[in-house]
Amino acid sequence: MTKTVIIGGSHAAIAAAAKLRQLNADMEIVIISEEGFLPYQRPPLSKAYMAGVMPIERLCLKPAQWFEKQRIGLQLNAQVTSIDPDKKQLQLASGGWQSYDKLLLATGATARCLPADIGGHLPNVRTMRNLSDANWLIDNMQADKNLIVIGGGYIGLEAAAEAAKKGLNVTIIEAADRILKRVACAETSDEFRRLHQQKNVRILENTQLLKIIEENGIACDVRLSSGEVIALDFIVVGIGVTANVELAQNAGIKTLNGIIVDEYCRTSHADIYAAGDCVSLPFDQQPTRLESVQNAHDQGAIAAANILGNEIVYNPKPWFWSDQFEIKLQIAGLNRGYDAVIVKHGKREGAVSHYYFAQQKLIAVDSLNDPATYAMVRKALEANVVIEQEMVMLADFDIREKVKTLMAG
Ligand SMILES: Cc1cc2nc3c(=O)[nH]c(=O)nc-3n(C[C@H](O)[C@H](O)[C@H](O)COP(=O)(O)OP(=O)(O)OC[C@H]3O[C@@H](n4cnc5c(N)ncnc54)[C@H](O)[C@@H]3O)c2cc1C
């Protein structure tokens, strides 16, 4: 009986294990996860779980019985420390080891921390990546406390929104000239800035954190490039992630800023595959890292099918979402390289979508409370239907009608 071992116990790992079992009733499947919890969904950590409206049981990707029923060995609190690709063995931190026939690296990513020399090591300076981080933050989110959020990306903004809803005084510090600059157009930034400001979240753009000032071993103020000093109870750091590549690197597997895979999710080493946030994959002929549930799930499942001898190309169809206050943002496509944005209001009150174009062709959309537009654009992009910029510019443009017509023809 062949054995596949999966390192990592999150979205990519569970999608892969489920697909392996679906396609092969006999294979031995083992998941090794360094976390101590049953595999869980990460997105709600800064949304419904943080808001207290999603209980822990619903956070889990699968109930404990699922692993038993599917005969998937789940090792929790188990960290893999090295891979020997020649012997096909893994070393564990506990001193034990595991053999494998096929290996899937689903090691994900780690939140970037602030350097210790500006105070990033202090106990009330936290990142937001895992359940322990979320639980710590929830325990500390009491009304009237002062929260500083470093970084105006999606995770920072979501944490800020949840904290503001609980009555904390929230300030977001963003070094770039606008929040969401790395991931969205100015129109989307403007919508979220307006929203947060309406809810009394203070947003300081073009502002650098110079120093976290410490008192009795905890952070108590931040000093900013503007000269301002702000008092705080705790800090959430949301300045991006780095792919967990060290295991692969030390085993001689090729990495760049992620574990390099081909379109079949194969690494540079025979019988070793990788999927999810840890990966650098070819997308539009460019090495690309995608940090989303869509990517982890779809790539994990395709890696699993290919582990079983198929040759299925993984061609990502990105989608993403973010919930902040009363806005649900849904993104279809990848806006990389966009050169134009068109704003269109949807049929529902308050619904708006920002269409991204590259060389006159639609490549992505940010839909704010506009699920109908999101769904149609996603459908069109998944079907490789070309939507020209000039079509969208027309005053009577109707995405639903257009996609229907184009798909029929
Ligand atoms: C707060 C938050 C909100 C998010 N919101 C959204 C959203 O709204 N929409 C969206 O699409 N995406 C969102 N994301 C991103 C999404 O959660 C990730 O893209 C997804 O979790 C990636 O899954 P993964 O399985 O590749 O890796 P990860 O989820 O990073 O999991 C990797 C796992 O491997 C473990 N591991 C690493 N090394 C070892 C080792 N040596 N031994 C054993 N175990 C190891 C890690 O501890 C971890 O448990 C969010 C992420 C966060 C943190």
PDBQT file of the ligand as one rigid body, heavy atoms in Angstrom, charges set to zero:
ROOT
HETATM    1  C1  LIG A 501      -6.883  36.274   9.458  1.00  0.00    +0.000 C 
HETATM    2  C2  LIG A 501      -6.884  35.772   8.052  1.00  0.00    +0.000 A 
HETATM    3  C3  LIG A 501      -7.933  36.106   7.203  1.00  0.00    +0.000 A 
HETATM    4  C4  LIG A 501      -7.955  35.631   5.894  1.00  0.00    +0.000 A 
HETATM    5  N1  LIG A 501      -8.997  35.947   5.089  1.00  0.00    +0.000 NA
HETATM    6  C5  LIG A 501      -9.086  35.415   3.861  1.00  0.00    +0.000 A 
HETATM    7  C6  LIG A 501     -10.228  35.638   3.042  1.00  0.00    +0.000 A 
HETATM    8  O1  LIG A 501     -11.142  36.345   3.412  1.00  0.00    +0.000 OA
HETATM    9  N2  LIG A 501     -10.290  35.010   1.844  1.00  0.00    +0.000 N 
HETATM   10  C7  LIG A 501      -9.286  34.199   1.395  1.00  0.00    +0.000 A 
HETATM   11  O2  LIG A 501      -9.377  33.637   0.299  1.00  0.00    +0.000 OA
HETATM   12  N3  LIG A 501      -8.165  34.000   2.143  1.00  0.00    +0.000 NA
HETATM   13  C8  LIG A 501      -8.049  34.577   3.356  1.00  0.00    +0.000 A 
HETATM   14  N4  LIG A 501      -6.942  34.357   4.119  1.00  0.00    +0.000 N 
HETATM   15  C9  LIG A 501      -5.824  33.591   3.544  1.00  0.00    +0.000 C 
HETATM   16  C10 LIG A 501      -6.083  32.103   3.662  1.00  0.00    +0.000 C 
HETATM   17  O3  LIG A 501      -6.468  31.781   4.967  1.00  0.00    +0.000 OA
HETATM   18  C11 LIG A 501      -4.812  31.358   3.253  1.00  0.00    +0.000 C 
HETATM   19  O4  LIG A 501      -4.590  31.628   1.888  1.00  0.00    +0.000 OA
HETATM   20  C12 LIG A 501      -4.955  29.863   3.500  1.00  0.00    +0.000 C 
HETATM   21  O5  LIG A 501      -5.062  29.601   4.879  1.00  0.00    +0.000 OA
HETATM   22  C13 LIG A 501      -3.758  29.109   2.939  1.00  0.00    +0.000 C 
HETATM   23  O6  LIG A 501      -3.878  27.766   3.274  1.00  0.00    +0.000 OA
HETATM   24  P1  LIG A 501      -2.613  26.786   3.302  1.00  0.00    +0.000 P 
HETATM   25  O7  LIG A 501      -3.153  25.456   3.646  1.00  0.00    +0.000 OA
HETATM   26  O8  LIG A 501      -1.837  26.941   2.067  1.00  0.00    +0.000 OA
HETATM   27  O9  LIG A 501      -1.645  27.337   4.439  1.00  0.00    +0.000 OA
HETATM   28  P2  LIG A 501      -1.855  27.773   5.951  1.00  0.00    +0.000 P 
HETATM   29  O10 LIG A 501      -3.287  28.110   6.198  1.00  0.00    +0.000 OA
HETATM   30  O11 LIG A 501      -0.829  28.810   6.229  1.00  0.00    +0.000 OA
HETATM   31  O12 LIG A 501      -1.513  26.467   6.774  1.00  0.00    +0.000 OA
HETATM   32  C14 LIG A 501      -0.259  25.881   6.796  1.00  0.00    +0.000 C 
HETATM   33  C15 LIG A 501      -0.183  24.992   7.996  1.00  0.00    +0.000 C 
HETATM   34  O13 LIG A 501       1.040  24.246   7.963  1.00  0.00    +0.000 OA
HETATM   35  C16 LIG A 501       1.606  24.218   9.260  1.00  0.00    +0.000 C 
HETATM   36  N5  LIG A 501       3.043  23.920   9.150  1.00  0.00    +0.000 N 
HETATM   37  C17 LIG A 501       3.984  24.722   8.595  1.00  0.00    +0.000 A 
HETATM   38  N6  LIG A 501       5.202  24.134   8.680  1.00  0.00    +0.000 NA
HETATM   39  C18 LIG A 501       5.019  22.945   9.293  1.00  0.00    +0.000 A 
HETATM   40  C19 LIG A 501       5.894  21.895   9.689  1.00  0.00    +0.000 A 
HETATM   41  N7  LIG A 501       7.198  21.971   9.470  1.00  0.00    +0.000 N 
HETATM   42  N8  LIG A 501       5.380  20.804  10.314  1.00  0.00    +0.000 NA
HETATM   43  C20 LIG A 501       4.045  20.717  10.546  1.00  0.00    +0.000 A 
HETATM   44  N9  LIG A 501       3.174  21.692  10.210  1.00  0.00    +0.000 NA
HETATM   45  C21 LIG A 501       3.642  22.793   9.586  1.00  0.00    +0.000 A 
HETATM   46  C22 LIG A 501       1.289  25.605   9.780  1.00  0.00    +0.000 C 
HETATM   47  O14 LIG A 501       1.397  25.698  11.183  1.00  0.00    +0.000 OA
HETATM   48  C23 LIG A 501      -0.157  25.761   9.306  1.00  0.00    +0.000 C 
HETATM   49  O15 LIG A 501      -1.052  25.191  10.199  1.00  0.00    +0.000 OA
HETATM   50  C24 LIG A 501      -6.879  34.837   5.426  1.00  0.00    +0.000 A 
HETATM   51  C25 LIG A 501      -5.811  34.521   6.282  1.00  0.00    +0.000 A 
HETATM   52  C26 LIG A 501      -5.813  34.989   7.572  1.00  0.00    +0.000 A 
HETATM   53  C27 LIG A 501      -4.667  34.650   8.471  1.00  0.00    +0.000 C 
ENDROOT
TORSDOF 0
